Amino acid sequence: MPDLKPSITYDDFTRLDIRIGKVVEVQPFPRARNPSYKVGVDVGADGIMWSSAQITNYDPAELLGSLVVCVCNFAPKNIAGFTSELLILGAKNAEGKVIVLSPRSEVAAGEPVY
């Protein structure tokens, strides 16, 4: 288990735009260095944003329509010629597979996380 990171202020936290998104498209991403998908996420009024996500332990059909927790205001990042606009949050399980974080109940796409 990694050590805790240094403390930040609540104001630091509020600068993150963490929202609920709905996965609307999953495409293969063979050019990525690590096995990944290109994932289109509906983040509400701002429309569809794209992510390069190392979540290939999921079948694309399993991801479609699922709700995810994502950070929407990181600067875009070029990954193997693809612009990743958001970060889908997850955590590794005991087998080292990334488990996508999602709400326990139905929440509208675009709802902020706080």
C-alpha positions in Angstrom: 0.0 0.0 0.0 1.5 3.4 -0.9 2.0 6.1 1.6 -0.4 9.0 1.9 0.5 11.9 -0.4 1.2 15.4 1.2 -1.7 17.3 2.5 -3.6 19.8 0.2 -6.1 22.4 1.0 -9.9 22.1 0.3 -9.4 24.9 -2.2 -6.9 22.6 -4.1 -9.6 19.9 -4.2 -12.3 22.2 -5.5 -10.2 23.1 -8.5 -10.6 19.5 -9.7 -13.7 19.0 -11.9 -14.7 15.5 -10.9 -18.0 14.4 -12.5 -20.1 11.4 -13.2 -19.9 10.4 -16.9 -21.7 7.8 -19.0 -19.6 5.6 -21.4 -21.1 6.0 -24.9 -18.3 4.6 -27.0 -15.4 2.2 -26.7 -12.8 1.7 -29.4 -9.7 -0.4 -29.6 -6.4 1.6 -29.2 -3.7 -0.6 -30.7 -1.2 2.2 -30.9 -1.1 2.7 -27.1 2.1 1.5 -25.4 0.0 -0.2 -22.7 -3.2 -2.1 -23.5 -5.9 0.6 -23.6 -9.2 1.7 -25.1 -10.3 5.0 -26.5 -13.4 5.7 -24.4 -16.1 8.4 -25.2 -17.8 9.6 -22.1 -20.9 11.8 -21.9 -20.2 14.4 -19.2 -23.5 16.2 -19.4 -24.0 19.7 -20.9 -20.3 19.7 -22.1 -21.0 16.7 -24.3 -18.7 13.9 -25.1 -15.1 13.9 -23.9 -12.5 11.2 -24.8 -10.1 9.2 -22.6 -7.3 6.7 -23.2 -8.1 4.2 -20.5 -6.1 1.2 -19.4 -9.3 -0.8 -18.6 -9.0 -3.6 -21.1 -9.8 -6.2 -18.4 -13.4 -5.1 -19.2 -15.2 -6.2 -22.4 -16.2 -3.1 -24.4 -19.9 -4.2 -24.3 -19.7 -4.3 -20.5 -18.4 -0.7 -20.4 -21.0 0.8 -22.8 -23.7 2.6 -20.8 -21.9 2.3 -17.5 -21.5 5.3 -15.2 -17.9 6.3 -14.3 -16.2 8.8 -12.1 -13.9 11.1 -14.0 -11.7 14.2 -13.8 -12.7 16.5 -16.6 -10.3 19.5 -16.3 -6.8 18.1 -16.8 -5.0 19.6 -19.7 -5.4 17.4 -22.9 -2.7 14.8 -23.2 -1.4 13.3 -26.5 -1.1 9.5 -26.2 0.2 7.8 -29.3 -1.5 10.5 -31.6 -4.8 10.5 -29.7 -5.9 13.4 -27.5 -7.0 12.2 -24.1 -9.3 14.8 -22.5 -10.3 13.3 -19.2 -9.2 10.7 -16.7 -11.5 7.8 -15.8 -10.8 7.0 -12.1 -10.2 3.4 -11.0 -8.2 1.4 -8.5 -6.3 -1.9 -8.8 -7.8 -5.0 -7.2 -5.8 -7.9 -5.6 -5.1 -9.4 -9.1 -3.8 -6.0 -10.4 -6.7 -5.3 -12.6 -8.1 -1.8 -12.8 -11.6 -1.5 -11.4 -13.5 1.5 -12.7 -15.0 3.7 -10.0 -18.7 4.2 -10.4 -21.7 5.4 -8.3 -23.7 2.8 -6.4 -27.0 4.3 -7.6 -28.2 6.0 -10.8 -26.8 9.5 -11.2 -27.2 11.8 -14.2 -24.2 12.3 -16.5 -22.4 15.6 -15.6 -23.3 15.6 -11.9 -20.3 16.9 -9.9 -18.6 14.7 -7.3 -17.8 16.4 -4.0 
